Amino acid sequence: MSKNISIVNGVPTELFDNSQDAWFWFMQANEAKRVGAKCSPGLGAVSRPCEPEDIMNIVNKLYRQRSLLIDHVRILAHYGKKLCAPNDDRYREKKAVTLWREAMAKIEPVFIKKGIIRGALA
């Protein structure tokens, strides 16, 4: 079995490789829903360990707890729509890189705890 496969309620579920992949999946799911796709649990090609709303709830909770600032959320949304992280080699993206890394560092432990991504020691 692959290292990122977990059994959830008897169903093989593919965990995300990292927080960034989970975030991009969430953004794609939101975009699909925005343009009219019908989203139902368990109908995707790959069973995932969460629903898009779970990701949103995690980010909302971190924001309400002031772990994530509005600047973090804006950077997550902006680069999430592009489906790429800010580039450290681009001078104009230096601040965005810092905010992106800070946001991912705050999100990752929650994703690990919720079983969305596998922890480093798992």
C-alpha positions in Angstrom: 0.0 0.0 0.0 1.3 3.5 -0.8 2.6 5.6 2.1 -0.2 8.1 1.5 -3.1 5.6 1.6 -5.1 5.4 4.8 -8.2 3.4 5.6 -11.1 5.6 6.7 -14.4 3.9 7.6 -13.2 0.9 5.6 -12.5 2.9 2.4 -9.0 3.4 1.1 -8.4 7.1 1.3 -5.4 9.0 -0.3 -3.9 11.6 2.0 -2.4 14.7 0.5 1.4 14.8 0.2 1.6 18.2 2.0 -0.4 21.2 3.1 0.2 23.0 -0.1 -1.3 20.1 -2.2 -4.3 20.1 0.1 -4.7 23.8 -0.3 -4.6 23.7 -4.0 -7.1 20.8 -4.0 -9.4 22.9 -1.9 -9.1 25.9 -4.2 -9.9 23.7 -7.3 -12.9 22.3 -5.5 -14.2 25.8 -4.7 -13.7 26.9 -8.3 -15.5 23.9 -9.6 -18.4 24.6 -7.2 -18.4 28.2 -8.2 -18.9 27.4 -11.9 -21.7 25.0 -11.1 -20.2 21.5 -10.5 -22.2 19.3 -8.2 -19.9 18.2 -5.4 -20.8 15.2 -3.3 -18.7 13.2 -0.9 -17.1 10.0 -2.3 -17.8 10.7 -6.0 -14.3 11.9 -7.0 -11.8 9.7 -8.8 -9.8 9.6 -5.5 -11.2 9.3 -2.1 -9.8 12.1 0.1 -9.6 12.3 3.9 -11.7 15.5 4.1 -14.2 17.6 2.3 -13.4 21.1 1.0 -15.5 22.6 3.8 -13.1 21.0 6.3 -10.2 22.9 4.9 -12.2 26.2 5.0 -13.2 25.5 8.6 -9.6 25.0 9.6 -8.5 28.2 8.0 -11.4 30.1 9.4 -10.6 28.8 12.9 -7.0 29.7 12.6 -8.0 33.2 11.5 -10.4 33.6 14.4 -7.7 32.5 16.8 -5.4 35.1 15.2 -2.9 32.4 14.2 -3.5 33.5 10.6 -3.7 37.2 9.7 -5.8 38.6 6.9 -2.5 39.0 4.9 -2.0 35.3 5.1 -5.5 34.5 4.0 -5.2 37.0 1.0 -1.9 35.3 -0.1 -3.4 31.9 0.3 -6.4 32.9 -1.9 -4.3 34.8 -4.5 -1.8 32.0 -5.1 -4.3 29.3 -4.5 -6.3 30.6 -7.5 -3.0 30.4 -9.6 -2.4 26.9 -8.2 1.2 27.8 -7.5 3.1 29.0 -4.5 4.9 32.4 -4.7 8.3 32.2 -6.2 11.3 33.1 -3.9 13.3 34.0 -7.0 11.0 36.9 -7.9 11.8 40.1 -6.1 8.2 41.2 -6.1 7.0 38.0 -4.5 9.5 38.0 -1.5 6.8 39.2 1.0 4.3 36.8 -0.4 6.8 33.9 0.0 7.2 34.8 3.7 3.4 35.0 4.3 2.8 31.8 2.3 5.4 29.9 4.4 4.1 31.3 7.7 0.5 30.3 6.7 1.6 26.8 5.7 3.5 26.4 8.9 0.3 27.2 10.9 -1.9 25.0 8.8 0.3 21.9 8.6 0.1 20.7 12.2 -3.7 21.0 12.1 -3.8 19.0 8.8 -1.6 16.4 10.4 -3.8 16.2 13.5 -7.0 15.9 11.4 -5.4 13.1 9.2 -5.5 15.2 6.0 -1.7 14.8 5.5 0.6 12.3 7.0 2.9 13.6 9.7 6.7 13.4 9.4 6.9 10.7 12.0 4.0 8.6 10.7 
